[in-house]
Amino acid sequence: MPSLPRNHEVRMAIRSLGREVKLATKEANQLAAKRLARGDYSGAQSLIEVAKAISEFGNEVRMLHSRWKSVQSSSPQPERIKGEETPLWELYRPILQALVALGGDATRNEIEAKLEGTVDGSLKKGDLAPNAQGVPRWKIMVGRARKPMISEGFITGENLLRWKITSKGEQAAKGGVKTK
């Protein structure tokens, strides 16, 4: 069973709301202090009441955050078994072969589309499992492979959106260079 849908987004929204409520309380207190300094006691008193209400709302936001954490902890987490996931370096050769087939230059989406039908047989059970957003693990791993493949000299890092194979990468795609 997947983790909570949109968990990260909900946590960030609650955290952001908490920050904004804190800022609103601070501003209301500052305005009340200014009015008090000018001698506007009734205006200051009304702003103090508003600040108290905002502060109480802030307490409710903190309780909401705690409640979300309890929902999160009660949610069944998917079990990841290391043996059921392909190591990152094992994806290098299929990625390089896809790049060769695509003319040596392609976007990540083009590479994933090319790999879609070819790697299914070589992937392990854990690689096919979707994350919370429904993206299969192997597609995430293709994106993560870019930086180490640049370090290994298999692809160039000159363009963030396009992957371009090097001569060393072409050799590795054919099996002439060890990929780990």
NUFI-846202 format. One record per residue (C-alpha): residue number from 1; y, z, x. Coordinates in steps of 0.25 Angstrom, whole numbers. Layout:
N
<r><pos>NUM</pos><y>Y</y><z>Z</z><x>X</x></r>
...
//
This chain:
180
<r><pos>1</pos><y>0</y><z>0</z><x>0</x></r>
<r><pos>2</pos><y>14</y><z>-4</z><x>6</x></r>
<r><pos>3</pos><y>25</y><z>7</z><x>9</x></r>
<r><pos>4</pos><y>36</y><z>9</z><x>-1</x></r>
<r><pos>5</pos><y>43</y><z>-4</z><x>-4</x></r>
<r><pos>6</pos><y>57</y><z>-4</z><x>1</x></r>
<r><pos>7</pos><y>56</y><z>10</z><x>7</x></r>
<r><pos>8</pos><y>65</y><z>7</z><x>18</x></r>
<r><pos>9</pos><y>76</y><z>1</z><x>9</x></r>
<r><pos>10</pos><y>75</y><z>13</z><x>0</x></r>
<r><pos>11</pos><y>76</y><z>23</z><x>11</x></r>
<r><pos>12</pos><y>88</y><z>15</z><x>17</x></r>
<r><pos>13</pos><y>95</y><z>15</z><x>3</x></r>
<r><pos>14</pos><y>93</y><z>30</z><x>1</x></r>
<r><pos>15</pos><y>98</y><z>33</z><x>15</x></r>
<r><pos>16</pos><y>110</y><z>24</z><x>13</x></r>
<r><pos>17</pos><y>113</y><z>30</z><x>0</x></r>
<r><pos>18</pos><y>113</y><z>44</z><x>7</x></r>
<r><pos>19</pos><y>123</y><z>39</z><x>17</x></r>
<r><pos>20</pos><y>132</y><z>33</z><x>7</x></r>
<r><pos>21</pos><y>132</y><z>46</z><x>-2</x></r>
<r><pos>22</pos><y>135</y><z>54</z><x>11</x></r>
<r><pos>23</pos><y>147</y><z>46</z><x>14</x></r>
<r><pos>24</pos><y>152</y><z>46</z><x>-1</x></r>
<r><pos>25</pos><y>151</y><z>62</z><x>0</x></r>
<r><pos>26</pos><y>159</y><z>62</z><x>13</x></r>
<r><pos>27</pos><y>170</y><z>53</z><x>8</x></r>
<r><pos>28</pos><y>171</y><z>61</z><x>-5</x></r>
<r><pos>29</pos><y>173</y><z>73</z><x>3</x></r>
<r><pos>30</pos><y>183</y><z>67</z><x>12</x></r>
<r><pos>31</pos><y>191</y><z>62</z><x>0</x></r>
<r><pos>32</pos><y>190</y><z>76</z><x>-6</x></r>
<r><pos>33</pos><y>195</y><z>82</z><x>7</x></r>
<r><pos>34</pos><y>207</y><z>72</z><x>7</x></r>
<r><pos>35</pos><y>211</y><z>75</z><x>-7</x></r>
<r><pos>36</pos><y>210</y><z>90</z><x>-4</x></r>
<r><pos>37</pos><y>219</y><z>88</z><x>8</x></r>
<r><pos>38</pos><y>229</y><z>81</z><x>-1</x></r>
<r><pos>39</pos><y>228</y><z>93</z><x>-11</x></r>
<r><pos>40</pos><y>221</y><z>85</z><x>-22</x></r>
<r><pos>41</pos><y>211</y><z>96</z><x>-25</x></r>
<r><pos>42</pos><y>206</y><z>91</z><x>-38</x></r>
<r><pos>43</pos><y>204</y><z>77</z><x>-32</x></r>
<r><pos>44</pos><y>197</y><z>84</z><x>-20</x></r>
<r><pos>45</pos><y>188</y><z>92</z><x>-30</x></r>
<r><pos>46</pos><y>184</y><z>80</z><x>-37</x></r>
<r><pos>47</pos><y>180</y><z>73</z><x>-24</x></r>
<r><pos>48</pos><y>172</y><z>85</z><x>-20</x></r>
<r><pos>49</pos><y>164</y><z>85</z><x>-33</x></r>
<r><pos>50</pos><y>161</y><z>70</z><x>-30</x></r>
<r><pos>51</pos><y>157</y><z>73</z><x>-16</x></r>
<r><pos>52</pos><y>148</y><z>84</z><x>-22</x></r>
<r><pos>53</pos><y>142</y><z>74</z><x>-31</x></r>
<r><pos>54</pos><y>140</y><z>64</z><x>-20</x></r>
<r><pos>55</pos><y>133</y><z>74</z><x>-11</x></r>
<r><pos>56</pos><y>124</y><z>78</z><x>-23</x></r>
<r><pos>57</pos><y>120</y><z>63</z><x>-24</x></r>
<r><pos>58</pos><y>118</y><z>63</z><x>-9</x></r>
<r><pos>59</pos><y>108</y><z>74</z><x>-11</x></r>
<r><pos>60</pos><y>101</y><z>66</z><x>-21</x></r>
<r><pos>61</pos><y>100</y><z>54</z><x>-12</x></r>
<r><pos>62</pos><y>94</y><z>63</z><x>-1</x></r>
<r><pos>63</pos><y>83</y><z>68</z><x>-12</x></r>
<r><pos>64</pos><y>81</y><z>53</z><x>-15</x></r>
<r><pos>65</pos><y>78</y><z>50</z><x>0</x></r>
<r><pos>66</pos><y>68</y><z>62</z><x>0</x></r>
<r><pos>67</pos><y>62</y><z>56</z><x>-12</x></r>
<r><pos>68</pos><y>61</y><z>42</z><x>-7</x></r>
<r><pos>69</pos><y>54</y><z>48</z><x>6</x></r>
<r><pos>70</pos><y>44</y><z>55</z><x>-3</x></r>
<r><pos>71</pos><y>41</y><z>43</z><x>-10</x></r>
<r><pos>72</pos><y>40</y><z>35</z><x>3</x></r>
<r><pos>73</pos><y>30</y><z>46</z><x>9</x></r>
<r><pos>74</pos><y>21</y><z>46</z><x>-4</x></r>
<r><pos>75</pos><y>20</y><z>31</z><x>-3</x></r>
<r><pos>76</pos><y>7</y><z>26</z><x>3</x></r>
<r><pos>77</pos><y>9</y><z>20</z><x>17</x></r>
<r><pos>78</pos><y>1</y><z>8</z><x>21</x></r>
<r><pos>79</pos><y>-9</y><z>11</z><x>32</x></r>
<r><pos>80</pos><y>-7</y><z>3</z><x>45</x></r>
<r><pos>81</pos><y>-19</y><z>2</z><x>53</x></r>
<r><pos>82</pos><y>-16</y><z>-3</z><x>67</x></r>
<r><pos>83</pos><y>-29</y><z>-11</z><x>68</x></r>
<r><pos>84</pos><y>-26</y><z>-19</z><x>56</x></r>
<r><pos>85</pos><y>-13</y><z>-25</z><x>62</x></r>
<r><pos>86</pos><y>-11</y><z>-36</z><x>72</x></r>
<r><pos>87</pos><y>-4</y><z>-32</z><x>84</x></r>
<r><pos>88</pos><y>10</y><z>-39</z><x>86</x></r>
<r><pos>89</pos><y>6</y><z>-47</z><x>98</x></r>
<r><pos>90</pos><y>-6</y><z>-54</z><x>91</x></r>
<r><pos>91</pos><y>4</y><z>-61</z><x>82</x></r>
<r><pos>92</pos><y>11</y><z>-67</z><x>94</x></r>
<r><pos>93</pos><y>1</y><z>-79</z><x>96</x></r>
<r><pos>94</pos><y>1</y><z>-83</z><x>81</x></r>
<r><pos>95</pos><y>16</y><z>-82</z><x>80</x></r>
<r><pos>96</pos><y>17</y><z>-91</z><x>93</x></r>
<r><pos>97</pos><y>7</y><z>-101</z><x>87</x></r>
<r><pos>98</pos><y>16</y><z>-101</z><x>74</x></r>
<r><pos>99</pos><y>28</y><z>-104</z><x>82</x></r>
<r><pos>100</pos><y>21</y><z>-115</z><x>90</x></r>
<r><pos>101</pos><y>17</y><z>-121</z><x>76</x></r>
<r><pos>102</pos><y>31</y><z>-120</z><x>71</x></r>
<r><pos>103</pos><y>36</y><z>-128</z><x>83</x></r>
<r><pos>104</pos><y>40</y><z>-116</z><x>92</x></r>
<r><pos>105</pos><y>51</y><z>-111</z><x>84</x></r>
<r><pos>106</pos><y>51</y><z>-104</z><x>71</x></r>
<r><pos>107</pos><y>57</y><z>-93</z><x>62</x></r>
<r><pos>108</pos><y>49</y><z>-80</z><x>60</x></r>
<r><pos>109</pos><y>47</y><z>-84</z><x>45</x></r>
<r><pos>110</pos><y>41</y><z>-98</z><x>50</x></r>
<r><pos>111</pos><y>32</y><z>-91</z><x>60</x></r>
<r><pos>112</pos><y>27</y><z>-81</z><x>49</x></r>
<r><pos>113</pos><y>25</y><z>-93</z><x>39</x></r>
<r><pos>114</pos><y>17</y><z>-100</z><x>50</x></r>
<r><pos>115</pos><y>8</y><z>-88</z><x>53</x></r>
<r><pos>116</pos><y>6</y><z>-85</z><x>38</x></r>
<r><pos>117</pos><y>-7</y><z>-93</z><x>37</x></r>
<r><pos>118</pos><y>-11</y><z>-92</z><x>51</x></r>
<r><pos>119</pos><y>-11</y><z>-78</z><x>55</x></r>
<r><pos>120</pos><y>-18</y><z>-72</z><x>42</x></r>
<r><pos>121</pos><y>-32</y><z>-73</z><x>48</x></r>
<r><pos>122</pos><y>-28</y><z>-66</z><x>61</x></r>
<r><pos>123</pos><y>-20</y><z>-54</z><x>54</x></r>
<r><pos>124</pos><y>-25</y><z>-41</z><x>52</x></r>
<r><pos>125</pos><y>-25</y><z>-33</z><x>39</x></r>
<r><pos>126</pos><y>-12</y><z>-25</z><x>42</x></r>
<r><pos>127</pos><y>-4</y><z>-37</z><x>46</x></r>
<r><pos>128</pos><y>-5</y><z>-43</z><x>32</x></r>
<r><pos>129</pos><y>0</y><z>-30</z><x>26</x></r>
<r><pos>130</pos><y>14</y><z>-31</z><x>20</x></r>
<r><pos>131</pos><y>25</y><z>-21</z><x>23</x></r>
<r><pos>132</pos><y>34</y><z>-14</z><x>13</x></r>
<r><pos>133</pos><y>41</y><z>-27</z><x>11</x></r>
<r><pos>134</pos><y>29</y><z>-35</z><x>9</x></r>
<r><pos>135</pos><y>29</y><z>-42</z><x>23</x></r>
<r><pos>136</pos><y>16</y><z>-43</z><x>30</x></r>
<r><pos>137</pos><y>15</y><z>-36</z><x>43</x></r>
<r><pos>138</pos><y>11</y><z>-48</z><x>51</x></r>
<r><pos>139</pos><y>25</y><z>-55</z><x>47</x></r>
<r><pos>140</pos><y>32</y><z>-43</z><x>52</x></r>
<r><pos>141</pos><y>24</y><z>-43</z><x>65</x></r>
<r><pos>142</pos><y>28</y><z>-58</z><x>67</x></r>
<r><pos>143</pos><y>43</y><z>-53</z><x>67</x></r>
<r><pos>144</pos><y>40</y><z>-42</z><x>77</x></r>
<r><pos>145</pos><y>33</y><z>-51</z><x>86</x></r>
<r><pos>146</pos><y>45</y><z>-59</z><x>89</x></r>
<r><pos>147</pos><y>51</y><z>-49</z><x>99</x></r>
<r><pos>148</pos><y>39</y><z>-47</z><x>108</x></r>
<r><pos>149</pos><y>36</y><z>-62</z><x>108</x></r>
<r><pos>150</pos><y>50</y><z>-64</z><x>113</x></r>
<r><pos>151</pos><y>47</y><z>-54</z><x>124</x></r>
<r><pos>152</pos><y>34</y><z>-60</z><x>127</x></r>
<r><pos>153</pos><y>41</y><z>-74</z><x>129</x></r>
<r><pos>154</pos><y>33</y><z>-81</z><x>117</x></r>
<r><pos>155</pos><y>46</y><z>-84</z><x>109</x></r>
<r><pos>156</pos><y>61</y><z>-84</z><x>112</x></r>
<r><pos>157</pos><y>70</y><z>-74</z><x>107</x></r>
<r><pos>158</pos><y>83</y><z>-83</z><x>106</x></r>
<r><pos>159</pos><y>83</y><z>-85</z><x>91</x></r>
<r><pos>160</pos><y>80</y><z>-73</z><x>82</x></r>
<r><pos>161</pos><y>76</y><z>-82</z><x>70</x></r>
<r><pos>162</pos><y>68</y><z>-92</z><x>77</x></r>
<r><pos>163</pos><y>56</y><z>-89</z><x>86</x></r>
<r><pos>164</pos><y>54</y><z>-99</z><x>97</x></r>
<r><pos>165</pos><y>41</y><z>-100</z><x>105</x></r>
<r><pos>166</pos><y>42</y><z>-101</z><x>120</x></r>
<r><pos>167</pos><y>32</y><z>-108</z><x>130</x></r>
<r><pos>168</pos><y>25</y><z>-94</z><x>132</x></r>
<r><pos>169</pos><y>24</y><z>-93</z><x>117</x></r>
<r><pos>170</pos><y>18</y><z>-106</z><x>116</x></r>
<r><pos>171</pos><y>7</y><z>-103</z><x>126</x></r>
<r><pos>172</pos><y>4</y><z>-90</z><x>119</x></r>
<r><pos>173</pos><y>3</y><z>-97</z><x>106</x></r>
<r><pos>174</pos><y>-8</y><z>-106</z><x>112</x></r>
<r><pos>175</pos><y>-15</y><z>-94</z><x>118</x></r>
<r><pos>176</pos><y>-10</y><z>-96</z><x>133</x></r>
<r><pos>177</pos><y>-2</y><z>-83</z><x>134</x></r>
<r><pos>178</pos><y>-7</y><z>-69</z><x>131</x></r>
<r><pos>179</pos><y>2</y><z>-64</z><x>119</x></r>
<r><pos>180</pos><y>1</y><z>-49</z><x>123</x></r>
//
